[in-house]
């Protein structure tokens, strides 16, 4: 077994994906595996993935990262959800928060009881029954021992990569500066044999991780893996990003503000605001999108606008031969629900769980690819939901989204919810019942019926049940401090 064990891992590219991979392999396998990361300061990273979801806690736990230290080092703030503005109709908004709603019963979730209460006008808005939803709206938050960690973060992506780089190098990861000029393949089996830099340096390896971004230098340019284009479901293909000074108090959520050809993000950090415009170039020019973004930001710009081009979709294989594509090299859905870093960590964790020998056991490769693909498809469907289920008809972009075909898997979910109020989380899927529920309701889907078991409650019993749940939620939130005050006490950054 030792004869065929992986001894050398080579990571092509830095940024968030590269240094997350390097930090994980260095921390958990560094004693037995030599980890080398090759990156060039001359090649910019995308570096605008500044919002996360709560699953990042798992990755940080594996690496024994202290939350307060990480947040102070990356200018981070807490994130409890995403506020969607103008998505259903102009001047309407809803919140997709993390966390869970109150308990229902063995046959039906809480929302079925809420649906009946809503019909009887004895229920308030759905968010009043979820701690994170209410805390998000009121700007309250604190961590506590044994508390469910249903929070995520806003942070500076470049500082996060630096934080992980320091951790990786402390655990023996070797960083090499330079551009990759050539990828050598083994003529017998087609696997990657080595990387050749412009300097002439050659780095051989047993397992190669492609973190080269949209270029897919190894997975595509060398191995010709192929790409599945999803632009017929996710038509946005461009983004422009800019950083500004903070103009008001930070809120514990990301703002997603729909416009005529896409949407604008606002991500508050401790020291600045991250802003960007995601759009479809068929319906607005790059210059007009940039002008629209600049007209809708508040606070003094801290840098020049940066244009990013992308094609939504996924590699036909994320693991091909002895190369695993992680991050943008593996594909890109889009940043709407902040899932990019989650998919990076899932790829890393599943790769480490399935760590092969030099033989690259086909069963491990196949299982990795199928598991990752199932999760990616689920995320894709969740994102498409936001665009397709809308009442907006006021622009060509929104009319296209409303009329476009959608995956059958998503159509089935919509029908199940609209007909019977049924939501579910399948095995290995990221988004749970609470997420599907909030977005479907927020996008205007009202179920025709709720589960009949709810009618076993009298109206008086239902009134008391909903009132107790609401009171319990409000009581928990009332005990929390203002989230900005908590940040000042818990993880204040000294970085200007």
HELIX and SHEET records of a PDB file:
HELIX    1   1 UNK A    2  UNK A    4  5                                   3    
HELIX    2   2 UNK A   15  UNK A   29  1                                  15    
HELIX    3   3 UNK A   56  UNK A   62  1                                   7    
HELIX    4   4 UNK A   67  UNK A   73  1                                   7    
HELIX    5   5 UNK A  110  UNK A  119  1                                  10    
HELIX    6   6 UNK A  126  UNK A  129  5                                   4    
HELIX    7   7 UNK A  131  UNK A  138  1                                   8    
HELIX    8   8 UNK A  157  UNK A  170  1                                  14    
HELIX    9   9 UNK A  213  UNK A  215  5                                   3    
HELIX   10  10 UNK A  286  UNK A  295  1                                  10    
HELIX   11  11 UNK A  327  UNK A  329  5                                   3    
HELIX   12  12 UNK A  340  UNK A  353  1                                  14    
HELIX   13  13 UNK A  362  UNK A  388  1                                  27    
HELIX   14  14 UNK A  396  UNK A  403  1                                   8    
HELIX   15  15 UNK A  408  UNK A  420  1                                  13    
HELIX   16  16 UNK A  433  UNK A  442  1                                  10    
HELIX   17  17 UNK A  452  UNK A  456  5                                   5    
HELIX   18  18 UNK A  459  UNK A  478  1                                  20    
HELIX   19  19 UNK A  483  UNK A  490  1                                   8    
SHEET    1   A 6 UNK A 174  UNK A 177  0                                        
SHEET    2   A 6 UNK A  34  UNK A  39  1                                        
SHEET    3   A 6 UNK A   8  UNK A  12  1                                        
SHEET    4   A 6 UNK A 207  UNK A 210  1                                        
SHEET    5   A 6 UNK A 323  UNK A 325  1                                        
SHEET    6   A 6 UNK A 319  UNK A 320 -1                                        
SHEET    1   B 2 UNK A  77  UNK A  79  0                                        
SHEET    2   B 2 UNK A 152  UNK A 154 -1                                        
SHEET    1   C 7 UNK A  93  UNK A  97  0                                        
SHEET    2   C 7 UNK A  81  UNK A  85 -1                                        
SHEET    3   C 7 UNK A 254  UNK A 259  1                                        
SHEET    4   C 7 UNK A 262  UNK A 268 -1                                        
SHEET    5   C 7 UNK A 273  UNK A 279 -1                                        
SHEET    6   C 7 UNK A 238  UNK A 244 -1                                        
SHEET    7   C 7 UNK A 306  UNK A 309 -1                                        
SHEET    1   D 3 UNK A 180  UNK A 185  0                                        
SHEET    2   D 3 UNK A 192  UNK A 197 -1                                        
SHEET    3   D 3 UNK A 202  UNK A 204 -1                                        
SHEET    1   E 3 UNK A 227  UNK A 229  0                                        
SHEET    2   E 3 UNK A 313  UNK A 315 -1                                        
SHEET    3   E 3 UNK A 331  UNK A 332 -1                                        
END                                                                             
